[in-house]
Amino acid sequence: MHAMDPILYVLALITFASTMIGGLVAVKFRGVLQYFFAFSAGALIAITFFDVLPESLNIAKTTNMDTRTLMIAVVAAFLFFSLVERFFLTHHHHEEEEHGHIMGPVGAIGLVAHSFLDGAAIGIAFQANAKVGIIVALAVISHDFTDGINTVVIMLKNEQNVRNARTFLLIDAIAPVFGIIVASFFAINQSVLAVILAAFCGQFLYIGAASLLPETYRHVAWKMAVAMIIGVILIFVLTAINKI
């Protein structure tokens, strides 16, 4: 075990605030949420290819690991999240008319678990180095904003009142903080770390390309494209700065 990097305390607070703000925005500004989804989709796809995957490959190179193992981890993670949504989330969606009041909390709990893993991603990434940790944190913070949005929307769409929605929002905001703390206190073998980072690439790709992006298809194409490109450019600039 080892002490947390001081900057992790700041990032933990920011993840908490990001999730809370996202949820509050969902209550007030539902008409423009599509822009946030498009931005986050671009940011998550960019972080995969501009920073996390290269870092995973660099670690693998120093440990003489077969890079094919990392590619398997990427694909496996992508398929895992795809199958989970296909066989659980989609199935629940079809039954929401009959079990609406139940599926609100069930869906929110799923988001809480995912937020915990997002926080763990930050703690684990910091074990690679502080730079990749910060970049991953920026991607996670962006995604946590949409997690907060999703938590509230799922609750309200399933006939839950605003008070219950805010309760789950608070739990969802605490989850990544807990994930950061848990992951940062356990040292991980470098080869295992490379595989875990690769798995996060699959996760980010799924969330960005298969989950968030389709949510923008019903809206004005060029506006969604601009929002997504801004997300890509922001991550590109941040990663370029960190390479200097």
C-alpha positions as MATLAB code, in Angstrom:
seq = 'MHAMDPILYVLALITFASTMIGGLVAVKFRGVLQYFFAFSAGALIAITFFDVLPESLNIAKTTNMDTRTLMIAVVAAFLFFSLVERFFLTHHHHEEEEHGHIMGPVGAIGLVAHSFLDGAAIGIAFQANAKVGIIVALAVISHDFTDGINTVVIMLKNEQNVRNARTFLLIDAIAPVFGIIVASFFAINQSVLAVILAAFCGQFLYIGAASLLPETYRHVAWKMAVAMIIGVILIFVLTAINKI';
ca = [
       0.000    0.000    0.000;
       1.121    3.579   -0.587;
      -0.118    7.096    0.110;
      -2.321    8.903   -2.366;
      -0.755   11.506   -4.624;
      -1.982   14.897   -3.294;
      -3.431   15.806   -6.689;
      -5.760   12.808   -6.399;
      -7.611   14.559   -3.585;
      -8.323   17.473   -5.910;
      -9.363   15.189   -8.764;
     -11.642   13.247   -6.416;
     -13.430   16.469   -5.489;
     -13.722   17.454   -9.153;
     -15.238   14.081  -10.108;
     -17.769   14.518   -7.316;
     -18.630   18.032   -8.485;
     -18.778   16.986  -12.150;
     -21.318   14.249  -11.445;
     -23.437   16.490   -9.237;
     -23.423   19.354  -11.736;
     -24.300   16.978  -14.573;
     -27.323   15.721  -12.661;
     -28.515   19.225  -11.827;
     -28.096   20.256  -15.457;
     -30.294   17.310  -16.469;
     -33.109   18.742  -14.389;
     -32.811   22.264  -15.777;
     -31.547   21.971  -19.369;
     -32.833   18.793  -20.967;
     -33.169   20.496  -24.330;
     -29.400   20.782  -24.907;
     -28.088   17.549  -23.400;
     -27.277   16.209  -26.859;
     -24.313   18.586  -27.071;
     -22.810   17.152  -23.906;
     -23.206   13.616  -25.226;
     -21.488   14.519  -28.511;
     -18.626   16.309  -26.733;
     -18.038   13.393  -24.365;
     -18.171   10.890  -27.224;
     -15.386   12.740  -29.029;
     -13.334   13.149  -25.856;
     -13.529    9.482  -24.876;
     -12.620    8.229  -28.346;
      -9.713   10.677  -28.491;
      -8.346    9.753  -25.081;
      -8.274    6.123  -26.144;
      -6.004    6.687  -29.129;
      -4.018    9.749  -28.079;
      -3.002    8.690  -24.587;
      -4.314    5.574  -22.832;
      -3.568    3.011  -25.539;
      -0.096    4.456  -26.290;
       0.688    4.365  -22.563;
      -0.456    0.755  -22.355;
       1.749   -0.130  -25.343;
       4.739    1.656  -23.809;
       4.396   -0.309  -20.578;
       4.066   -3.541  -22.543;
       7.241   -2.707  -24.460;
       9.253   -2.201  -21.257;
       7.980   -5.502  -19.841;
       8.400   -7.454  -23.113;
       4.682   -8.244  -23.214;
       3.051   -9.414  -26.435;
       0.993   -6.465  -27.679;
      -1.598   -8.908  -28.999;
      -2.557   -9.498  -25.365;
      -3.436   -5.811  -25.070;
      -5.521   -5.873  -28.241;
      -7.437   -8.855  -26.839;
      -8.101   -6.833  -23.663;
      -9.423   -3.909  -25.721;
     -11.800   -6.089  -27.733;
     -12.871   -8.125  -24.692;
     -13.770   -4.990  -22.725;
     -15.685   -3.561  -25.691;
     -17.640   -6.809  -26.092;
     -18.285   -7.062  -22.348;
     -19.957   -3.655  -22.125;
     -21.808   -4.299  -25.373;
     -23.220   -7.600  -24.100;
     -24.141   -6.122  -20.729;
     -26.194   -3.425  -22.443;
     -27.685   -5.861  -24.922;
     -28.826   -8.487  -22.427;
     -29.564   -6.315  -19.398;
     -30.098   -2.622  -20.120;
     -31.977   -3.130  -23.408;
     -34.098   -5.889  -21.876;
     -35.008   -3.627  -18.977;
     -35.859   -0.806  -21.351;
     -38.417   -2.997  -23.110;
     -40.073   -3.754  -19.792;
     -40.057   -0.242  -18.399;
     -43.779    0.265  -18.905;
     -44.518   -2.675  -16.605;
     -41.700   -2.164  -14.097;
     -40.944    1.533  -14.494;
     -40.750    2.318  -10.814;
     -38.306   -0.580  -10.281;
     -36.052    0.013  -13.262;
     -35.242    3.574  -12.258;
     -33.180    2.515   -9.208;
     -31.838   -0.575  -11.049;
     -30.518    1.562  -13.895;
     -29.136    4.134  -11.455;
     -27.323    1.416   -9.474;
     -25.677    0.269  -12.710;
     -24.417    3.801  -13.264;
     -23.109    3.949   -9.692;
     -21.080    0.781  -10.285;
     -19.745    2.224  -13.507;
     -18.810    5.468  -11.754;
     -16.828    3.462   -9.200;
     -14.861    1.875  -12.054;
     -14.313    5.323  -13.568;
     -12.745    6.438  -10.303;
     -10.649    3.271  -10.192;
      -9.423    4.130  -13.699;
      -7.946    7.361  -12.353;
      -6.240    5.678   -9.410;
      -4.832    2.934  -11.630;
      -3.696    5.360  -14.326;
      -1.713    7.322  -11.743;
       0.269    4.162  -11.104;
       1.499    4.423  -14.693;
       2.487    8.076  -14.237;
       0.948   11.381  -13.168;
       0.569   12.695  -16.726;
      -1.535    9.818  -17.993;
      -3.399    9.892  -14.684;
      -4.406   13.512  -15.187;
      -5.456   12.949  -18.802;
      -7.511    9.901  -17.875;
      -9.016   11.952  -15.046;
     -10.077   14.650  -17.521;
     -11.787   12.036  -19.681;
     -13.448   10.459  -16.655;
     -14.549   13.852  -15.317;
     -16.164   14.587  -18.681;
     -17.868   11.211  -18.604;
     -18.926   11.604  -14.972;
     -20.783   14.737  -16.015;
     -22.879   12.623  -18.380;
     -23.183    9.907  -15.709;
     -24.819   12.480  -13.464;
     -27.128   13.433  -16.313;
     -27.994    9.801  -17.032;
     -28.688    9.007  -13.390;
     -31.286   11.753  -13.101;
     -32.833   11.084  -16.518;
     -33.193    7.338  -15.841;
     -34.836    8.002  -12.490;
     -37.254   10.633  -13.764;
     -38.186    8.653  -16.871;
     -39.076    5.716  -14.654;
     -41.584    7.666  -12.567;
     -39.222    8.396   -9.680;
     -39.610   11.761   -7.961;
     -36.935   14.449   -7.937;
     -35.978   13.695   -4.336;
     -35.161   10.065   -5.160;
     -33.316   11.157   -8.274;
     -31.151   13.508   -6.217;
     -30.436   10.755   -3.674;
     -29.086    8.444   -6.372;
     -27.243   11.362   -7.917;
     -25.395   11.896   -4.630;
     -24.507    8.198   -4.418;
     -23.306    8.275   -8.029;
     -21.150   11.334   -7.261;
     -19.509    9.609   -4.281;
     -18.808    6.377   -6.203;
     -15.831    7.616   -8.322;
     -14.265    9.204   -5.235;
     -14.404    5.831   -3.511;
     -12.983    4.189   -6.644;
     -10.010    6.558   -6.676;
      -9.236    5.877   -3.016;
      -9.492    2.096   -3.320;
      -7.405    1.830   -6.512;
      -4.692    4.266   -5.409;
      -3.835    2.292   -2.272;
      -2.971   -0.948   -4.050;
       0.181   -1.339   -6.156;
      -0.326   -3.208   -9.426;
       2.202   -5.215  -11.425;
       3.244   -3.300  -14.568;
       2.160   -6.065  -16.945;
      -1.236   -6.251  -15.260;
      -1.455   -2.457  -15.401;
      -0.855   -2.514  -19.156;
      -3.737   -4.965  -19.620;
      -6.040   -2.948  -17.362;
      -5.308    0.260  -19.274;
      -6.025   -1.594  -22.520;
      -9.339   -2.774  -21.073;
     -10.216    0.816  -20.228;
      -9.591    1.629  -23.893;
     -12.280   -0.868  -24.834;
     -14.572    0.633  -22.216;
     -13.996    4.205  -23.419;
     -14.500    3.185  -27.042;
     -17.797    1.520  -26.218;
     -19.092    4.408  -24.142;
     -18.032    6.996  -26.705;
     -18.803    5.291  -30.024;
     -21.559    2.821  -29.165;
     -23.358    4.444  -26.234;
     -23.041    8.234  -26.304;
     -22.698    8.894  -30.043;
     -25.967    7.202  -31.113;
     -27.791    9.523  -28.705;
     -26.860   12.421  -31.022;
     -28.253   10.944  -34.255;
     -31.698   12.457  -33.798;
     -30.303   15.980  -33.751;
     -28.787   18.429  -36.260;
     -25.799   16.585  -37.716;
     -23.390   19.503  -38.143;
     -23.977   20.797  -34.624;
     -23.339   17.352  -33.158;
     -20.222   17.022  -35.316;
     -18.879   20.355  -34.044;
     -19.464   19.380  -30.414;
     -17.751   16.023  -30.963;
     -14.788   17.608  -32.787;
     -14.339   20.089  -29.926;
     -14.055   17.110  -27.564;
     -11.445   15.483  -29.809;
      -9.428   18.680  -30.235;
      -9.446   19.403  -26.503;
      -7.987   15.985  -25.677;
      -5.501   16.246  -28.549;
      -4.237   19.596  -27.249;
      -4.039   18.373  -23.650;
      -2.102   15.269  -24.629;
       0.184   17.276  -26.930;
       0.977   19.692  -24.082;
       1.835   16.806  -21.790;
       4.247   15.394  -24.378;
       6.313   18.607  -24.359;
];
